[in-house]
């Protein structure tokens, strides 16, 4: 009696290069799908962010009755410059514009310098109470500005410093976020040996800060400058409390006056909003290199 042995079929396993080609072929559709989903999400976000600006730009060239016409039209028909002409001739727009730009520019320069010095002190100096002071400063990030609004108003008024050109700058001189940002960047980007070498060469502390530290902080200073300018330029609550003269309003307050008027001057508001957005766009364009370098440096070193 004979028995026949059954030999199992042998499975052919592709060699190394063939296996890798097979894996790449299978992974390609998945990678393309993820990339397509990412691009679709970015395009959708771009449309969401840019749609209000395009609508404001279109409405600023329309007559008041055509702004809310149904169905809405993105292209003005007929296009008119009457909104800009009325805004510039019937309203103190240039006063609002000058105060907003002037105070924001001064606040930005002072804030960047003060935050850089304070961050340098926290990062490279040892002194008694440093941790407690830093903890108090850092914890102030969790306090909403509305909480300190009334105490700050009383302090400014009682000190006789309620002049708009001074009062509008005070809250943005030493923001806790800017100090923390500078401190973190200095700790990560500037070695102690570099500072010690400057001291050995006879440089003073301020000279070391000005000649050694500041040049290395350009990316983070640009990012902080953009943030500080936008914070001061777009501020509404503090100017609303501290300013009573309509000729000394900032742009947000002036546009709010036009919006809150009896006839709801949407045509003038849209024209003013378009003109008010120009400085912020210019600031981003001029400082975009430093802003992107600062964000990349923080992402890599953080």
C-alpha positions in Angstrom: 0.0 0.0 0.0 1.6 3.2 -1.1 1.0 6.6 0.2 1.4 9.8 -1.8 2.9 12.7 0.0 1.3 16.1 -0.7 3.8 18.9 -1.1 2.4 22.3 -0.2 2.7 24.9 -2.9 5.5 27.3 -2.5 4.7 31.0 -2.3 6.9 33.2 -4.4 8.1 36.2 -2.4 9.3 39.1 -4.5 12.8 40.1 -4.0 13.8 43.4 -2.3 13.6 45.9 -5.3 10.3 44.3 -6.5 8.8 44.5 -3.0 9.8 48.2 -2.7 8.2 49.0 -6.1 5.0 47.3 -5.0 4.9 49.2 -1.7 5.5 52.5 -3.5 2.8 51.7 -6.0 0.3 51.0 -3.2 1.3 54.0 -1.2 1.1 56.5 -4.1 -2.7 56.7 -4.2 -2.9 57.2 -0.5 -0.2 60.0 -0.5 -2.0 61.7 -3.4 -5.3 61.5 -1.6 -3.8 63.1 1.6 -2.1 65.8 -0.5 -5.3 66.5 -2.4 -7.3 66.8 0.9 -4.6 69.1 2.3 -4.8 71.4 -0.7 -8.6 71.4 -0.7 -8.6 72.4 3.0 -6.1 75.2 2.4 -8.0 76.5 -0.6 -11.3 76.5 1.5 -9.6 78.4 4.3 -8.1 80.9 1.8 -11.6 81.5 0.5 -13.0 82.0 4.0 -10.3 84.5 4.9 -10.2 86.5 1.7 -13.9 86.6 1.0 -14.7 89.4 3.5 -11.9 91.6 2.2 -13.1 91.1 -1.4 -16.7 91.9 -0.4 -15.5 95.1 1.4 -13.4 96.1 -1.6 -16.3 95.5 -4.0 -18.8 97.3 -1.8 -16.6 100.3 -1.4 -17.1 101.0 -5.1 -20.8 100.5 -5.1 -23.6 102.9 -4.4 -25.3 102.4 -1.0 -28.4 100.9 -2.5 -26.4 98.3 -4.4 -24.3 97.0 -1.5 -27.0 94.6 -0.2 -28.6 94.0 -3.6 -30.1 90.5 -4.3 -28.6 88.5 -5.9 -25.2 89.8 -4.7 -22.6 90.8 -7.3 -18.9 90.9 -6.7 -18.2 93.3 -9.6 -19.6 96.8 -9.0 -22.0 98.0 -11.7 -21.8 100.9 -11.9 -18.5 101.5 -10.1 -18.1 104.8 -8.3 -15.5 106.6 -6.3 -18.1 108.7 -4.5 -17.8 106.7 -1.3 -14.1 107.5 -1.0 -14.7 111.1 -1.9 -17.4 111.5 0.7 -15.3 109.8 3.4 -12.3 112.0 2.8 -14.2 115.3 2.5 -17.0 114.9 5.1 -15.2 113.0 7.9 -11.9 113.6 9.8 -10.5 110.4 8.3 -7.0 111.7 7.9 -6.9 112.7 11.6 -8.0 109.2 12.6 -5.5 107.7 10.2 -2.6 109.8 11.5 -3.3 109.0 15.1 -3.7 105.3 14.5 -0.5 105.1 12.4 1.5 107.4 14.7 0.6 105.7 17.9 0.9 102.2 16.5 4.4 102.9 15.0 5.7 104.5 18.2 4.2 101.7 20.3 5.8 99.1 18.1 9.3 100.5 18.2 9.2 101.0 22.0 7.6 97.7 22.6 10.1 95.7 20.5 13.1 97.5 22.2 11.7 97.1 25.8 10.7 93.4 25.2 14.1 92.6 23.8 15.8 94.2 26.8 13.5 92.5 29.3 13.8 89.1 27.6 17.6 89.5 27.6 17.6 90.2 31.3 15.4 87.2 32.1 17.4 84.9 29.8 21.0 85.8 30.7 21.1 87.5 34.1 20.8 86.0 37.6 19.2 88.1 40.3 17.2 87.6 43.4 13.5 87.1 42.8 14.0 86.3 39.1 11.7 83.3 39.1 9.0 85.0 41.0 9.1 88.0 38.8 9.0 85.9 35.7 6.1 83.8 37.0 4.1 87.0 37.8 4.9 88.3 34.3 4.0 85.1 32.6 0.8 84.6 34.6 -0.5 88.0 33.4 -1.0 86.4 30.0 -4.1 84.7 31.4 -5.6 88.0 32.6 -8.0 89.5 30.0 -7.4 93.1 29.1 -11.0 94.0 30.1 -10.1 93.1 33.7 -7.3 95.7 34.0 -9.1 98.3 31.9 -10.7 100.4 34.7 -7.6 100.3 37.0 -5.4 101.3 34.0 -7.7 104.1 33.1 -7.7 105.5 36.7 -3.9 105.2 36.9 -3.4 107.1 33.6 -6.0 109.8 34.5 -4.7 110.3 38.0 -1.2 110.6 36.7 -2.2 113.4 34.3 -1.1 111.3 31.3 -4.4 111.1 29.5 -3.1 112.8 26.4 -4.1 110.5 23.5 -0.6 110.3 22.0 0.7 109.0 25.3 -2.3 107.1 26.7 -2.7 105.1 23.5 0.9 103.8 23.7 1.1 102.9 27.4 -0.8 99.5 27.3 1.5 98.2 24.5 4.9 99.2 25.8 5.8 96.0 27.6 3.4 93.2 26.7 4.0 89.9 28.6 3.8 87.9 25.4 6.6 89.9 23.8 8.8 89.6 26.8 8.2 85.8 27.0 8.8 85.5 23.2 12.1 87.3 23.4 13.3 85.4 26.5 12.6 82.1 24.9 14.4 83.0 21.6 17.4 84.4 23.4 17.8 81.3 25.6 17.7 79.1 22.5 19.6 81.2 19.9 22.3 83.0 21.8 24.9 81.0 23.7 26.4 82.2 26.9 29.9 81.9 25.5 29.2 84.6 22.9 28.1 87.1 25.6 31.1 86.2 27.8 33.5 86.8 24.9 32.0 90.3 24.4 32.4 91.0 28.1 36.0 89.8 28.1 36.7 92.2 25.2 35.6 95.1 27.4 32.1 95.6 26.1 29.5 97.1 28.5 26.3 95.3 29.1 24.3 97.7 27.0 27.0 97.5 24.3 26.8 93.7 24.3 23.0 93.9 24.0 23.2 96.4 21.2 26.1 95.0 19.2 25.8 91.3 19.8 22.3 90.4 20.9 20.1 92.6 18.8 21.6 91.6 15.4 20.9 88.0 16.2 17.3 88.7 17.1 16.2 90.1 13.8 13.8 87.3 12.9 12.1 87.3 16.2 12.1 91.1 16.3 10.3 91.2 13.0 7.7 88.8 14.2 7.2 90.7 17.4 6.9 94.0 15.4 4.1 92.7 13.3 2.2 91.4 16.3 2.8 94.7 18.3 1.7 96.9 15.4 -1.5 94.9 14.8 -2.4 94.9 18.5 -2.0 98.7 18.8 -3.5 99.5 15.4 -6.6 97.3 15.8 -7.2 98.2 19.4 -10.8 99.3 20.0 -11.7 98.9 23.7 -8.9 101.0 25.2 -9.3 104.0 22.8 -13.0 103.9 23.4 -12.5 104.4 27.1 -9.6 106.9 27.0 -10.6 109.2 24.1 -13.6 111.6 24.2 -12.8 114.0 21.4 -14.1 112.7 18.0 -11.3 114.5 16.2 -8.8 112.4 18.1 -10.4 109.0 17.4 -8.4 106.1 16.0 -9.6 104.4 12.9 -11.6 101.6 14.6 -13.4 104.2 16.7 -14.0 106.5 13.6 -15.4 103.6 11.6 -17.6 102.6 14.5 -19.1 106.1 14.6 -20.0 105.9 10.9 -21.5 102.4 11.5 -23.5 103.5 14.5 -24.9 106.7 12.9 -28.6 106.9 12.2 -28.4 106.3 8.5 -25.9 103.4 8.8 -23.2 104.7 6.4 -22.2 101.3 5.1 -20.7 102.8 2.0 -18.3 105.0 4.0 -17.6 102.2 6.4 -16.5 99.9 3.6 -14.4 102.6 2.0 -12.7 103.3 5.3 -12.1 99.6 6.0 -10.3 99.2 2.7 -8.1 102.2 3.4 -7.5 101.1 7.0 -6.3 97.6 5.8 -3.5 99.1 3.6 -1.0 99.8 6.5 -1.4 96.3 7.9 -0.9 94.7 4.5 2.2 96.9 4.0 3.6 95.9 7.4 3.2 92.3 6.5 4.8 92.7 3.1 7.8 94.7 4.4 8.4 92.3 7.4 7.3 89.0 5.9 10.9 87.7 5.6 11.7 88.4 9.3 8.2 87.1 10.3 8.6 83.8 8.5 12.2 83.4 9.7 11.1 84.0 13.2 8.3 81.5 13.0 10.6 78.8 11.4 13.3 79.4 14.0 10.8 79.0 16.8 9.4 75.9 15.3 12.8 74.3 14.8 14.4 75.3 18.1 11.3 75.0 20.2 
